[in-house]
Amino acid sequence: MTYRIGNASGFYGDRFSAVREMLTGGPLDVLTGDYLAELTMLILGRDRMKDANRGYAKTFLRQMEENLGLAREKGVKIVANAGGLNPAGLADALRELADRLGLDVKIAHVEGDDLVARADELDLGKPLTANAYLGAWGIVECLNAGADVVVTGRVTDASVIVGPAAAHYGWARDDFDALAGAVAAGHVIECGAQATGGNYAFFTEHSLGVPGFPIAEIEADGSSVITKHPGTGGVVNAGTVKAQLLYEITGARYAGPDVTTRFDTLSLTEDGPDRVRISGVRGEAPPPTLKVALNTLGGFRNETTFVLTGLDIEAKAALVREQLEASMKDRPPADVRWTLARTDHPDADTEQTASALLHVAVKDADPKVAGRAFTGAAVELALASYPGFHVTAPPSDAAPYGVYTAAYVDAGTVPHVAVLPDGMRVDIASSTSTLDLSDVDEPALPEPLDHGPVRRVPLGTVVGARSGDKGGNANLGVWVRSDEAWRWLVHRLTVAEFKLLLPETADLPVTRYLLPNLWAMNFVVEGILGAGVASQARFDPQAKAFGEWLRSREIDVPEVLL
């Protein structure tokens, strides 16, 4: 009998109705939700600065107000990381909610990840937030104590899936293969509808509609089938699952606090309509350190966008740039970035398509320098600059921005505490078996494809992609759908070719990781996102469309693949 674990949230702000949809759409044993991301922790940190009782995902509490009774009626347990920076506060709020609704619900939580009070001791600087990525065993302890709802702070995204599976099957701490299988399943479903056709490169091949949320049917050996409730929108196939497996990883070893999962060992097979089996996953002991997500306040930022229409676009951009920089010469912002987007078309039949956008973003430690002193100076040029001058927004004040960095601390120095439904506190020990993380040896390359004639087409004609962010780095996974295409791609899309296709990466460190079992590779581009999403260092600050840019680039593709 498989254990059915569904997901109803991939981020703080995901579809509110998904909890009810998952509870009413078909049978489930556990419903999970991922509410935390690097940027979310910063947002919750700022919330808690205003009110010490805040710091958790309030949306989750509202979802439980509507659905806690339904979950209890159906016997579905709830596990979510919505506790953010205040899991104890969320657990208390849930108990008050259950009392008000007249429900007998056992609620537990997991804490210990918040290290901000120990930042000096652990040499973490002076962050606004500092949260270690805990694993699944605190969740296991809570479920084994009979909890109906478990809320956590910063655990790894997959842990909310691994914990219920480990508790149900009684896995031991060193059942690394089973744990790794659950991590792979968790990694697929934790981002919600991205596993059911959302953000999918080949979306035109399917009727997407409003995709349902994913389910992992996990078996005792850790293998799983990824699926969704019948009748829901979207699609689950080898491609949608593969795309999510490649999302925001590095190479073959995917490290976590409980197990290092070998993504180069897993196999995908289609197991019927909207069913994909993940099998053969091997696991290794986890590294001896835990990753810590640090957010600090970096200063203040502001921006203005000038609209340049018609003729002489480059000259207009040069003029307004010269004028604005001259007006700020007495106290220029510490960082000024100009970007000209040539969205204009010659002989355009609408004014909008005749226009380009000149964007200027500034950062400074002084909110006054990055505030009205900057935007006011821009608007003051309205009658004294290029013909057709206008901007897209009125003058505005500066806004604070965050800086994300990752640190690593010895796992044994981080408390991991399960607070059971009766209030008992249980310390969770770190793994006694560890293995330093290292890259695997690069696999032998297959024989190149003897392909004959080529045709110049967009790379995405035959290649799928999924991209995202890890701090200041961008991750871009690509895959193909046949062995012949893999034999061509692995020799064609080298790091050098990648940099030619994406010139923004030309001067940055780029690493390519191969996953032949998936006919896939992953590129990690270091530093392209500056200090992370909150710093807004780049257009598309989370690199969500980075892969689609690569797919749009034209390249010579063998006709035999077309």
C-alpha positions in Angstrom: 0.0 0.0 0.0 1.6 3.3 -1.1 1.6 6.4 1.1 0.0 9.4 -0.7 1.6 12.7 0.1 0.2 15.8 -1.7 1.5 19.3 -1.9 -0.7 22.5 -1.8 1.9 25.3 -1.9 5.1 26.0 -3.7 5.7 29.5 -2.3 4.2 32.1 0.0 1.5 33.5 -2.2 0.6 30.3 -4.1 -3.0 29.5 -5.0 -5.0 29.9 -1.8 -7.7 27.4 -2.9 -5.2 24.6 -3.4 -5.6 23.2 0.1 -9.3 22.6 -0.3 -8.8 21.3 -3.9 -6.3 18.7 -2.6 -8.4 17.7 0.3 -11.6 17.2 -1.9 -10.0 16.0 -5.1 -9.2 12.4 -4.0 -7.6 10.3 -1.3 -4.5 11.6 0.6 -2.6 10.5 3.7 -0.6 13.7 4.2 -0.9 17.3 2.7 2.2 19.4 2.7 3.1 23.0 1.9 6.3 24.8 1.2 5.9 28.5 2.1 9.6 29.6 2.5 12.2 30.9 0.1 15.3 33.1 0.4 13.3 36.2 -0.2 10.4 35.0 2.1 12.7 34.8 5.1 13.7 38.4 4.6 10.0 39.5 4.3 9.2 37.6 7.5 12.2 39.1 9.2 11.0 42.6 8.5 7.5 41.6 9.7 8.9 40.4 13.0 10.8 43.6 13.4 7.4 45.4 13.5 5.7 42.8 15.7 7.5 40.0 17.7 4.4 37.8 17.5 4.6 37.7 13.7 7.1 36.0 11.4 5.0 33.1 10.1 3.0 32.7 6.9 -0.4 34.2 7.8 -1.9 32.8 4.7 -1.5 29.2 6.0 -3.5 30.1 9.1 -6.3 31.4 7.0 -6.2 28.3 4.9 -6.4 26.2 8.0 -9.4 28.2 9.2 -11.3 27.1 6.1 -9.9 23.5 5.9 -8.7 22.2 9.2 -12.0 20.6 10.0 -12.1 19.0 6.6 -8.6 17.6 7.0 -9.5 16.2 10.4 -12.7 14.6 8.9 -10.7 12.9 6.1 -7.9 11.8 8.4 -5.3 13.8 6.4 -2.3 15.0 8.4 -0.8 18.4 7.6 2.9 19.2 7.5 4.1 22.6 6.4 7.1 24.9 6.9 4.8 27.9 7.3 6.2 28.6 10.7 9.0 30.7 9.1 10.7 32.6 11.9 8.1 31.8 14.5 6.9 28.2 14.4 6.0 28.2 18.1 3.8 31.3 17.4 2.1 29.6 14.5 1.5 26.4 16.6 -0.1 28.5 19.3 -2.3 30.3 16.8 -3.4 27.0 15.3 -4.4 25.7 18.8 -6.5 28.9 19.4 -8.0 28.3 16.0 -8.8 24.7 16.7 -10.4 25.6 20.0 -12.5 28.3 18.4 -13.7 25.8 15.7 -14.4 23.1 18.3 -11.9 20.7 16.8 -9.8 18.1 18.6 -6.5 18.5 16.7 -3.1 17.6 18.0 -0.6 20.2 16.9 3.2 20.1 17.1 6.1 22.1 15.8 9.8 21.9 15.0 12.3 24.7 16.0 16.0 25.3 16.4 16.8 26.6 12.9 16.8 30.3 14.0 20.4 31.2 14.7 20.3 34.9 14.7 20.8 35.2 18.4 24.0 33.1 18.1 25.3 34.8 15.0 28.4 36.3 16.7 29.2 33.0 18.4 28.9 31.1 15.0 30.8 33.8 13.1 27.8 34.7 10.9 28.1 38.5 11.1 25.1 40.6 12.0 22.3 39.3 9.9 18.6 40.2 10.1 17.8 36.5 9.7 20.0 33.4 10.0 18.3 30.1 9.6 19.9 26.7 9.3 18.3 24.1 7.0 17.1 21.4 9.3 16.0 17.9 8.1 13.1 15.6 8.5 13.6 13.8 11.8 12.0 16.5 14.0 8.9 16.0 11.8 9.1 12.3 12.3 9.2 12.6 16.0 6.1 14.8 16.0 4.2 12.5 13.8 5.2 9.4 15.8 3.8 11.3 18.9 0.4 11.5 17.2 0.4 15.0 15.8 -2.3 15.8 13.2 -0.5 19.1 12.2 3.2 19.8 12.2 4.6 23.2 11.4 8.2 24.0 11.1 10.6 26.8 10.5 13.4 26.5 7.9 13.7 22.9 7.0 14.8 21.8 3.6 11.9 22.0 1.1 11.9 18.2 0.6 11.8 17.5 4.4 8.1 18.1 4.7 7.7 15.1 2.4 10.5 13.0 3.7 9.4 13.3 7.3 5.9 11.8 6.8 7.3 9.0 4.6 10.0 8.1 7.1 7.5 8.1 10.0 5.1 5.9 8.1 7.6 3.3 7.0 9.8 3.4 10.1 13.0 4.2 8.2 16.2 4.4 10.1 18.6 7.3 10.0 21.0 5.3 7.8 18.3 4.0 5.3 20.0 6.4 2.8 18.6 4.9 -0.4 15.0 5.1 0.9 15.5 8.6 2.2 17.1 9.7 -1.1 14.1 8.3 -3.0 11.8 10.4 -0.8 14.0 13.5 -1.3 13.7 13.0 -5.1 10.0 12.8 -4.8 9.9 15.7 -2.4 12.1 17.8 -4.7 9.6 17.2 -7.5 6.4 18.1 -5.7 7.6 20.8 -3.3 7.2 23.5 -6.0 3.6 22.7 -6.6 2.2 23.0 -10.1 5.7 23.1 -11.6 5.5 19.3 -11.5 2.1 19.3 -13.3 2.8 21.4 -16.3 3.4 24.8 -14.9 6.4 26.7 -16.2 7.0 23.8 -18.6 9.2 24.4 -21.7 7.0 22.3 -24.0 3.7 23.7 -22.6 2.2 24.1 -26.2 2.1 20.3 -26.5 -0.6 20.0 -23.8 -3.8 21.5 -22.6 -2.6 23.3 -19.4 -5.7 25.1 -18.1 -5.3 25.6 -14.3 -3.0 22.7 -13.3 -3.7 20.6 -10.3 -1.2 20.2 -7.5 1.1 17.1 -7.4 1.0 14.0 -5.4 3.9 11.6 -4.6 2.8 8.0 -4.0 5.8 6.8 -2.0 6.6 3.2 -1.4 8.5 1.4 1.4 11.8 1.4 -0.5 11.6 5.1 -1.3 10.6 4.7 -4.9 7.6 6.8 -5.9 5.0 7.7 -8.5 4.4 11.3 -9.2 0.7 12.0 -10.1 -2.2 14.3 -9.5 -5.9 14.1 -8.6 -8.0 12.8 -11.5 -9.8 15.5 -13.5 -7.5 18.3 -12.5 -5.7 20.5 -15.1 -2.2 20.2 -16.3 -0.1 17.1 -17.1 2.4 14.8 -15.4 4.8 13.2 -17.7 8.5 12.4 -17.8 9.2 15.9 -19.1 7.4 17.8 -16.4 9.0 15.6 -13.7 12.5 15.9 -15.3 12.2 19.6 -15.5 11.5 19.8 -11.8 14.2 17.4 -10.8 16.7 19.8 -12.6 15.3 22.9 -10.8 17.8 24.7 -8.6 20.3 21.9 -8.2 24.0 21.8 -9.0 25.4 18.4 -10.0 24.8 14.7 -9.4 25.1 15.0 -5.6 22.2 16.9 -4.0 23.1 17.4 -0.4 20.7 17.6 2.5 20.9 17.4 6.3 19.7 13.7 6.3 21.1 12.3 3.1 23.0 13.2 0.0 20.8 12.1 -3.0 22.5 10.9 -6.1 20.5 12.4 -9.0 22.7 10.5 -11.4 21.2 7.2 -10.2 17.5 7.7 -10.6 15.3 6.5 -13.5 12.1 7.9 -14.8 9.4 5.7 -16.5 5.9 6.7 -17.5 3.5 4.5 -15.5 0.2 5.4 -17.3 -1.6 8.7 -17.9 -0.3 11.4 -15.5 1.9 8.9 -13.7 5.7 8.9 -13.6 7.7 6.5 -11.6 11.0 7.5 -9.9 13.1 4.5 -9.1 16.7 3.4 -8.5 17.7 6.4 -6.4 20.8 5.9 -4.3 21.7 7.8 -1.2 24.9 8.6 0.7 25.6 10.0 4.2 24.9 13.7 4.5 27.7 16.3 4.8 28.8 17.2 8.4 27.7 20.8 7.9 24.3 22.5 7.6 23.6 25.3 5.2 22.5 28.6 6.8 20.6 31.2 4.9 21.6 34.7 6.0 19.7 37.9 5.1 21.0 41.3 5.9 19.7 44.8 5.1 21.9 46.0 2.3 20.8 49.6 2.1 18.2 51.4 0.0 17.3 51.2 -3.7 15.2 53.1 -6.2 14.6 53.1 -10.0 13.3 55.1 -12.9 12.4 54.1 -16.4 12.6 56.6 -19.3 10.6 56.0 -22.4 12.5 56.7 -25.6 10.4 56.8 -28.8 11.1 56.8 -32.5 14.4 58.0 -33.9 17.8 58.5 -32.4 17.3 56.1 -29.5 20.9 55.7 -28.6 21.5 59.5 -28.7 18.4 60.1 -26.5 19.7 57.6 -24.0 23.1 59.2 -23.9 21.7 62.6 -23.4 19.4 61.8 -20.5 22.1 59.7 -18.8 24.6 62.6 -19.1 22.1 65.1 -17.7 20.9 62.9 -14.7 24.5 62.0 -13.7 25.5 65.7 -13.8 22.6 66.6 -11.6 23.7 64.0 -9.0 27.5 64.8 -9.2 27.6 66.4 -5.7 26.4 63.2 -4.0 26.0 60.4 -6.4 24.5 57.1 -5.2 27.0 54.4 -4.4 25.7 52.1 -7.2 24.1 53.3 -10.4 23.1 50.8 -13.1 21.8 51.7 -16.6 20.0 49.3 -18.9 18.7 50.1 -22.3 16.0 47.6 -23.6 15.6 48.0 -27.3 12.0 47.1 -27.4 11.4 49.6 -30.3 10.6 48.5 -33.9 11.4 50.5 -37.0 8.4 52.1 -38.8 6.1 50.8 -36.0 2.4 51.0 -36.3 1.8 51.8 -32.6 3.6 54.3 -30.3 4.4 51.5 -27.8 6.2 49.4 -30.3 8.1 52.4 -31.5 9.5 52.9 -28.0 12.6 51.7 -26.1 13.0 51.6 -22.3 16.0 53.1 -20.5 16.1 51.8 -16.9 18.3 53.3 -14.2 18.5 51.7 -10.7 20.4 53.1 -7.8 21.5 51.9 -4.4 22.9 53.7 -1.4 23.2 53.4 2.4 21.4 56.8 2.7 17.7 56.6 1.9 17.6 60.3 1.0 20.3 59.9 -1.7 18.5 56.9 -3.2 15.1 58.5 -2.7 13.5 61.8 -3.9 16.9 63.3 -4.5 17.3 60.7 -7.3 13.7 60.4 -8.7 13.1 64.1 -8.4 16.2 64.9 -10.4 15.0 62.5 -13.1 11.6 64.1 -13.4 13.0 67.7 -13.3 14.5 66.9 -16.7 11.1 66.6 -18.3 11.2 69.8 -20.3 14.9 70.0 -20.7 15.9 66.7 -22.2 15.2 64.5 -25.3 12.1 65.0 -27.4 9.2 62.9 -26.3 10.5 62.7 -22.7 8.3 60.7 -20.2 8.8 58.2 -17.5 6.7 55.2 -16.4 6.1 56.2 -12.8 6.1 59.4 -10.7 8.9 60.2 -8.2 9.1 57.7 -5.3 11.0 57.2 -2.1 13.7 54.6 -1.7 12.9 51.1 -0.5 15.2 49.0 1.7 16.7 45.9 0.0 18.2 42.7 1.4 21.4 40.8 0.7 21.4 37.0 0.8 24.4 34.9 1.5 24.9 31.3 2.5 27.1 30.0 5.3 27.8 26.6 6.6 28.1 25.5 10.3 28.8 22.2 12.0 25.5 20.3 12.2 26.2 19.4 15.8 26.1 23.1 16.8 22.5 23.6 15.6 19.7 22.7 17.9 16.9 20.7 16.3 13.9 20.4 18.6 10.6 18.6 18.2 7.9 20.2 20.4 5.3 17.4 20.7 1.5 17.9 21.0 1.7 17.6 24.8 4.4 20.2 25.0 7.3 17.8 25.6 10.5 18.9 23.9 12.7 16.3 22.2 16.2 17.1 21.0 17.0 15.6 17.6 20.6 14.6 17.2 22.4 15.4 14.0 23.5 12.5 11.8 26.2 10.3 13.2 27.3 9.1 9.8 28.5 11.9 7.5 30.5 12.3 4.3 32.2 15.4 3.0 30.5 16.6 -0.1 32.4 16.4 -3.4 31.7 16.4 -7.1 31.3 13.1 -8.9 33.8 12.3 -11.6 32.5 13.5 -15.0 30.9 10.6 -16.8 32.3 9.4 -20.1 30.7 11.1 -23.0 28.7 9.1 -25.5 29.8 8.8 -29.1 29.0 12.0 -31.0 26.0 11.8 -33.3 26.9 11.4 -36.9 24.1 13.7 -38.0 24.5 15.0 -41.6 22.8 18.3 -42.6 21.9 20.9 -40.1 19.3 23.7 -39.9 19.5 26.9 -38.0 16.6 27.0 -35.5 16.0 28.1 -31.9 17.7 25.7 -29.5 14.3 25.2 -27.8 13.0 23.4 -30.8 14.6 20.3 -29.4 15.8 21.3 -25.9 13.8 21.9 -22.7 15.0 24.1 -19.9 14.1 25.1 -16.3 16.0 27.8 -14.5 16.1 29.5 -11.1 18.2 31.1 -8.4 20.4 30.1 -5.5 21.5 33.3 -3.8 23.6 35.2 -6.3 23.9 32.2 -8.7 21.6 31.1 -11.5 20.9 27.5 -12.2 19.9 26.4 -15.7 19.0 22.8 -16.4 18.5 21.6 -19.9 17.3 18.2 -21.2 16.5 16.5 -24.5 14.0 13.7 -25.2 16.0 11.0 -27.1 19.4 9.3 -26.9 20.3 10.7 -30.4 19.6 14.3 -29.2 21.7 13.7 -26.1 24.6 12.5 -28.2 24.4 15.7 -30.1 23.7 18.1 -27.2 26.4 16.9 -24.8 29.1 17.6 -27.4 27.5 20.8 -28.8 26.4 22.7 -25.7 29.7 23.2 -23.9 30.5 25.9 -21.4 32.1 27.9 -24.2 29.1 27.6 -26.4 26.8 28.5 -23.5 28.7 31.7 -23.0 28.4 32.6 -26.7 24.7 32.0 -26.6 24.2 34.0 -23.4 26.7 36.9 -23.6 25.7 38.1 -20.1 27.6 35.1 -18.7 30.7 35.6 -20.8 32.9 37.0 -17.9 31.4 34.9 -15.1 32.3 31.5 -13.8 30.1 28.8 -15.4 30.2 25.1 -14.5 28.5 22.3 -16.4 27.2 19.2 -14.7 26.1 16.1 -16.6 23.2 13.8 -15.8 23.3 11.2 -18.6 20.5 9.1 -17.0 18.2 12.0 -17.6 19.7 13.1 -20.9 20.3 16.4 -19.1 22.9 18.8 -17.9 22.8 21.7 -15.5 24.7 25.0 -15.7 25.6 27.0 -12.7 26.4 30.7 -13.4 28.1 32.3 -10.4 27.4 35.9 -9.4 24.9 36.8 -12.2 22.2 37.7 -9.6 24.5 39.9 -7.5 23.6 39.5 -3.8 20.4 37.5 -4.5 16.8 38.3 -5.5 16.2 40.9 -2.8 19.0 43.1 -4.2 17.3 43.2 -7.6 20.7 43.3 -9.3 19.4 42.1 -12.7 16.4 42.0 -14.9 14.7 38.7 -14.0 16.3 38.8 -10.6 15.4 35.1 -9.8 16.5 33.8 -13.3 13.1 32.3 -13.8 13.2 33.0 -17.6 16.9 32.5 -18.0 16.3 29.1 -19.5 13.7 30.4 -22.0 16.3 33.0 -23.2 18.7 30.1 -23.9 16.0 28.2 -25.7 15.2 31.2 -27.9 18.8 31.5 -29.2 19.4 30.1 -32.7 21.9 27.3 -33.3 22.6 24.7 -36.0 20.5 21.6 -35.1 20.9 18.3 -37.0 17.9 17.9 -39.4 17.6 14.3 -38.2 16.5 15.6 -34.8 13.9 17.9 -36.3 
